[in-house]
Amino acid sequence: MSLFIRDAEIDALADELMRRLGTKSKSEAVLRALQNELMRADDKRPLVDRVSRIQDRVASRLGKDPSHYDDKAYMDAMWEV
């Protein structure tokens, strides 16, 4: 899907961002700008929501029954022992 920039000011800002970031295209510059804005928006969410999201991510890695999680096996795999 394409994104067409018809506004001269937006086009100039995309050019400037591309130059400053050293990206190869405006698309890459716009992608990075959008990713950064999404991160900033996440930072404005209440702390309880951000912590809950982290807890959910960790719980999904541990599985439904974390008592079966083997930290030694995880560390061995990480260190390729």
mmCIF file of the C-alpha atoms, coordinates in Angstrom:
data_MODEL
# 
_entry.id   MODEL 
# 
loop_
_atom_site.group_PDB 
_atom_site.id 
_atom_site.type_symbol 
_atom_site.label_atom_id 
_atom_site.label_alt_id 
_atom_site.label_comp_id 
_atom_site.label_asym_id 
_atom_site.label_entity_id 
_atom_site.label_seq_id 
_atom_site.pdbx_PDB_ins_code 
_atom_site.Cartn_x 
_atom_site.Cartn_y 
_atom_site.Cartn_z 
_atom_site.occupancy 
_atom_site.B_iso_or_equiv 
_atom_site.pdbx_formal_charge 
_atom_site.auth_seq_id 
_atom_site.auth_comp_id 
_atom_site.auth_asym_id 
_atom_site.auth_atom_id 
_atom_site.pdbx_PDB_model_num 
ATOM 1  C CA . MET A 1 1  ? 0.000  0.000   0.000  1.00 0.00 ? 1  MET A CA 1 
ATOM 2  C CA . SER A 1 2  ? 1.335  3.429   -0.893 1.00 0.00 ? 2  SER A CA 1 
ATOM 3  C CA . LEU A 1 3  ? 1.441  6.622   1.081  1.00 0.00 ? 3  LEU A CA 1 
ATOM 4  C CA . PHE A 1 4  ? 1.252  9.723   -1.074 1.00 0.00 ? 4  PHE A CA 1 
ATOM 5  C CA . ILE A 1 5  ? 2.433  13.022  0.360  1.00 0.00 ? 5  ILE A CA 1 
ATOM 6  C CA . ARG A 1 6  ? 0.726  15.895  -1.390 1.00 0.00 ? 6  ARG A CA 1 
ATOM 7  C CA . ASP A 1 7  ? 1.544  18.628  1.100  1.00 0.00 ? 7  ASP A CA 1 
ATOM 8  C CA . ALA A 1 8  ? 4.760  20.551  0.300  1.00 0.00 ? 8  ALA A CA 1 
ATOM 9  C CA . GLU A 1 9  ? 5.551  21.215  3.966  1.00 0.00 ? 9  GLU A CA 1 
ATOM 10 C CA . ILE A 1 10 ? 5.202  17.531  4.887  1.00 0.00 ? 10 ILE A CA 1 
ATOM 11 C CA . ASP A 1 11 ? 7.342  16.573  1.913  1.00 0.00 ? 11 ASP A CA 1 
ATOM 12 C CA . ALA A 1 12 ? 10.030 19.046  2.999  1.00 0.00 ? 12 ALA A CA 1 
ATOM 13 C CA . LEU A 1 13 ? 9.917  17.729  6.566  1.00 0.00 ? 13 LEU A CA 1 
ATOM 14 C CA . ALA A 1 14 ? 10.248 14.147  5.297  1.00 0.00 ? 14 ALA A CA 1 
ATOM 15 C CA . ASP A 1 15 ? 13.264 15.218  3.207  1.00 0.00 ? 15 ASP A CA 1 
ATOM 16 C CA . GLU A 1 16 ? 14.861 16.917  6.216  1.00 0.00 ? 16 GLU A CA 1 
ATOM 17 C CA . LEU A 1 17 ? 14.218 13.908  8.446  1.00 0.00 ? 17 LEU A CA 1 
ATOM 18 C CA . MET A 1 18 ? 15.654 11.582  5.805  1.00 0.00 ? 18 MET A CA 1 
ATOM 19 C CA . ARG A 1 19 ? 18.782 13.742  5.628  1.00 0.00 ? 19 ARG A CA 1 
ATOM 20 C CA . ARG A 1 20 ? 19.211 13.963  9.415  1.00 0.00 ? 20 ARG A CA 1 
ATOM 21 C CA . LEU A 1 21 ? 18.607 10.267  10.038 1.00 0.00 ? 21 LEU A CA 1 
ATOM 22 C CA . GLY A 1 22 ? 20.684 9.210   7.064  1.00 0.00 ? 22 GLY A CA 1 
ATOM 23 C CA . THR A 1 23 ? 17.965 6.951   5.736  1.00 0.00 ? 23 THR A CA 1 
ATOM 24 C CA . LYS A 1 24 ? 17.911 5.834   2.121  1.00 0.00 ? 24 LYS A CA 1 
ATOM 25 C CA . SER A 1 25 ? 14.305 6.805   1.503  1.00 0.00 ? 25 SER A CA 1 
ATOM 26 C CA . LYS A 1 26 ? 11.526 9.018   2.763  1.00 0.00 ? 26 LYS A CA 1 
ATOM 27 C CA . SER A 1 27 ? 9.521  5.877   3.502  1.00 0.00 ? 27 SER A CA 1 
ATOM 28 C CA . GLU A 1 28 ? 12.159 4.684   5.954  1.00 0.00 ? 28 GLU A CA 1 
ATOM 29 C CA . ALA A 1 29 ? 12.316 8.115   7.581  1.00 0.00 ? 29 ALA A CA 1 
ATOM 30 C CA . VAL A 1 30 ? 8.531  8.242   7.916  1.00 0.00 ? 30 VAL A CA 1 
ATOM 31 C CA . LEU A 1 31 ? 8.508  4.671   9.301  1.00 0.00 ? 31 LEU A CA 1 
ATOM 32 C CA . ARG A 1 32 ? 11.030 5.584   11.994 1.00 0.00 ? 32 ARG A CA 1 
ATOM 33 C CA . ALA A 1 33 ? 9.164  8.774   12.850 1.00 0.00 ? 33 ALA A CA 1 
ATOM 34 C CA . LEU A 1 34 ? 5.894  6.888   13.209 1.00 0.00 ? 34 LEU A CA 1 
ATOM 35 C CA . GLN A 1 35 ? 7.525  4.186   15.350 1.00 0.00 ? 35 GLN A CA 1 
ATOM 36 C CA . ASN A 1 36 ? 9.009  6.855   17.608 1.00 0.00 ? 36 ASN A CA 1 
ATOM 37 C CA . GLU A 1 37 ? 5.662  8.587   17.975 1.00 0.00 ? 37 GLU A CA 1 
ATOM 38 C CA . LEU A 1 38 ? 3.983  5.308   18.893 1.00 0.00 ? 38 LEU A CA 1 
ATOM 39 C CA . MET A 1 39 ? 6.629  4.738   21.583 1.00 0.00 ? 39 MET A CA 1 
ATOM 40 C CA . ARG A 1 40 ? 6.049  8.243   22.914 1.00 0.00 ? 40 ARG A CA 1 
ATOM 41 C CA . ALA A 1 41 ? 2.304  7.607   22.993 1.00 0.00 ? 41 ALA A CA 1 
ATOM 42 C CA . ASP A 1 42 ? 2.934  4.404   24.960 1.00 0.00 ? 42 ASP A CA 1 
ATOM 43 C CA . ASP A 1 43 ? 5.018  6.369   27.456 1.00 0.00 ? 43 ASP A CA 1 
ATOM 44 C CA . LYS A 1 44 ? 1.978  8.538   28.190 1.00 0.00 ? 44 LYS A CA 1 
ATOM 45 C CA . ARG A 1 45 ? -0.120 5.523   29.166 1.00 0.00 ? 45 ARG A CA 1 
ATOM 46 C CA . PRO A 1 46 ? -0.603 5.016   32.895 1.00 0.00 ? 46 PRO A CA 1 
ATOM 47 C CA . LEU A 1 47 ? 2.170  3.060   34.586 1.00 0.00 ? 47 LEU A CA 1 
ATOM 48 C CA . VAL A 1 48 ? -0.229 0.315   35.641 1.00 0.00 ? 48 VAL A CA 1 
ATOM 49 C CA . ASP A 1 49 ? -1.143 -0.285  31.977 1.00 0.00 ? 49 ASP A CA 1 
ATOM 50 C CA . ARG A 1 50 ? 2.496  -0.372  30.881 1.00 0.00 ? 50 ARG A CA 1 
ATOM 51 C CA . VAL A 1 51 ? 3.459  -2.791  33.671 1.00 0.00 ? 51 VAL A CA 1 
ATOM 52 C CA . SER A 1 52 ? 0.467  -4.981  32.884 1.00 0.00 ? 52 SER A CA 1 
ATOM 53 C CA . ARG A 1 53 ? 1.558  -5.184  29.254 1.00 0.00 ? 53 ARG A CA 1 
ATOM 54 C CA . ILE A 1 54 ? 5.049  -6.275  30.320 1.00 0.00 ? 54 ILE A CA 1 
ATOM 55 C CA . GLN A 1 55 ? 3.599  -8.849  32.717 1.00 0.00 ? 55 GLN A CA 1 
ATOM 56 C CA . ASP A 1 56 ? 1.388  -10.249 29.951 1.00 0.00 ? 56 ASP A CA 1 
ATOM 57 C CA . ARG A 1 57 ? 4.392  -10.532 27.635 1.00 0.00 ? 57 ARG A CA 1 
ATOM 58 C CA . VAL A 1 58 ? 6.428  -12.381 30.285 1.00 0.00 ? 58 VAL A CA 1 
ATOM 59 C CA . ALA A 1 59 ? 3.479  -14.661 31.136 1.00 0.00 ? 59 ALA A CA 1 
ATOM 60 C CA . SER A 1 60 ? 3.120  -15.597 27.474 1.00 0.00 ? 60 SER A CA 1 
ATOM 61 C CA . ARG A 1 61 ? 6.766  -16.677 27.420 1.00 0.00 ? 61 ARG A CA 1 
ATOM 62 C CA . LEU A 1 62 ? 6.468  -18.718 30.603 1.00 0.00 ? 62 LEU A CA 1 
ATOM 63 C CA . GLY A 1 63 ? 3.329  -20.516 29.512 1.00 0.00 ? 63 GLY A CA 1 
ATOM 64 C CA . LYS A 1 64 ? 0.136  -21.267 31.418 1.00 0.00 ? 64 LYS A CA 1 
ATOM 65 C CA . ASP A 1 65 ? 1.927  -23.001 34.287 1.00 0.00 ? 65 ASP A CA 1 
ATOM 66 C CA . PRO A 1 66 ? 5.088  -21.066 35.203 1.00 0.00 ? 66 PRO A CA 1 
ATOM 67 C CA . SER A 1 67 ? 6.024  -23.670 37.827 1.00 0.00 ? 67 SER A CA 1 
ATOM 68 C CA . HIS A 1 68 ? 7.299  -25.794 34.934 1.00 0.00 ? 68 HIS A CA 1 
ATOM 69 C CA . TYR A 1 69 ? 9.592  -23.024 33.767 1.00 0.00 ? 69 TYR A CA 1 
ATOM 70 C CA . ASP A 1 70 ? 13.214 -24.156 33.994 1.00 0.00 ? 70 ASP A CA 1 
ATOM 71 C CA . ASP A 1 71 ? 15.515 -21.198 34.478 1.00 0.00 ? 71 ASP A CA 1 
ATOM 72 C CA . LYS A 1 72 ? 18.656 -23.349 34.220 1.00 0.00 ? 72 LYS A CA 1 
ATOM 73 C CA . ALA A 1 73 ? 17.603 -24.743 30.844 1.00 0.00 ? 73 ALA A CA 1 
ATOM 74 C CA . TYR A 1 74 ? 16.824 -21.234 29.670 1.00 0.00 ? 74 TYR A CA 1 
ATOM 75 C CA . MET A 1 75 ? 20.229 -19.942 30.769 1.00 0.00 ? 75 MET A CA 1 
ATOM 76 C CA . ASP A 1 76 ? 22.012 -22.958 29.255 1.00 0.00 ? 76 ASP A CA 1 
ATOM 77 C CA . ALA A 1 77 ? 20.239 -22.376 25.955 1.00 0.00 ? 77 ALA A CA 1 
ATOM 78 C CA . MET A 1 78 ? 21.061 -18.690 26.070 1.00 0.00 ? 78 MET A CA 1 
ATOM 79 C CA . TRP A 1 79 ? 24.745 -19.404 26.697 1.00 0.00 ? 79 TRP A CA 1 
ATOM 80 C CA . GLU A 1 80 ? 24.717 -22.379 24.315 1.00 0.00 ? 80 GLU A CA 1 
ATOM 81 C CA . VAL A 1 81 ? 25.974 -24.771 27.018 1.00 0.00 ? 81 VAL A CA 1 
# 
